[in-house]
Amino acid sequence: MTQELDPRIVSIIKAVKGRKADDIKVLDVRGLTTYTDMFILATARSTRQASAIAEYIKVELKKENITPLTVDGLSEGTWVLLDYGDVIVHIFYEETRNYYDLDGLWADGTVIDHDGME
């Protein structure tokens, strides 16, 4: 399935893994919402790591001339959101991810296998 993914998603996954994020989940939410197609969720072990992961994603995608429409929460690092239009990346500090439970909220989304993307 990896070969069918949008190259941006592959780049984002590689960047997230490159900064050692935990519990990475790619959710296809087409048909469940009109404002995006995919969510990428990841957990950081600290607020500093969450911000660093988000910064690294921005830098890596900028190399491909891809910039986010908006970035929110970067300075706090508890929940950093990078909006790339049809792909939204959520980088959470662990307690924040558990509290907001987007995994549960969007449980009807299709989980996309990202194993093998390094």
N, C-alpha and C positions, 0 to 999 in steps of 0.2 A: 504493500500500500504506500510505502514511502515515495515511490516514483510518481504517484498521482498527486502528491501534496504540492500546493503552491510553494514555489521556491522561497518566498518570504518566510513561510512557516518553518521550513527546514532551517533557514538561517537563524531564526529566532530560537528554535530548539537547540541548535548547536551553541549559540551564545549563552543560553540559560545553563546548559550542561557545562559549558566552559568555565562558568563561575560557581560550579558545584551546588546548584540549587537542589533541593529535595522535593520529593512528591510532585513531579512534573506531570501535568495532565493536559491533554489537548482535547477539547470538546467541540464537536460540530453542532452548532445551535441553529442552523438554518431550519426554518419552519417553526421555530420556537420564539423567535424575535425578529424584528425587522431592522434593527440598527447594526447588526454585525452577523458574520457567518461563523466565526471561530473564536473561542476563548482559549487562551493558554494560561494555565494556573501553575504557580510554582511557590515553594516555601523556602524562606531564608532562615538561618539560625540566629540572625541578629538584624536589627534595623539597619545597621551599617552595611551588612551583606546584601540586604534587599536593595538598598540604594546603589550599591556597586554593581549588582546584577543588571539593574535597569540601565545604568550608565553604559555598561558594556554592550547591552543590546542596542542602544542608540548608536554607539560608535561603530559597531559591526555592520548595522544596516545602513548607516550613512555611507559606508564604503561602497554600497550598492545603490547609492542615490535614493535611499528610502528613508524618509523622515516621518516621525509620528505627527498626527494631527494635533495631539495634545498629550501632555505628560502631567500627571497629578500625583502628589504625595512623595515626591522625590526627597525633599529635605527631611521629612519625618521618618520615612522608611518603614512604617508599619504596614502600609498598603500602597504600593506604587502601581499606578495604572498607566500603560502606554497604549494609546489608541492609534492603530494603523488603519482605521476605517473598517474594513471587513474582517480584521483580526485585532482582537483586544487582548493585551497581555496584563495579567495580574500577578504581581510579585508580593507575597505576603510574609510578614513576620508570623511565625507559627501560631501564636495565640490569637492573632487577628484573623488568620484563615479559619481557625476553628470557630471563632465567634460568629463570623459572617456566613460561614458554611455555603459558599457559592457552589461547592461540589454537590451539596444536597439540593440547593435551589434549582440547579440546572441538571439534575439527575436524569432528566429525559433526553438530554443531549447524547449524541453518539461519541463514545470515547475512541479517539484515533490513536492507533499504535505508533509510538515514536521510538521504539527500541531499534537499535542499529544506527541511529543518527548520532554521530559524535562530533 
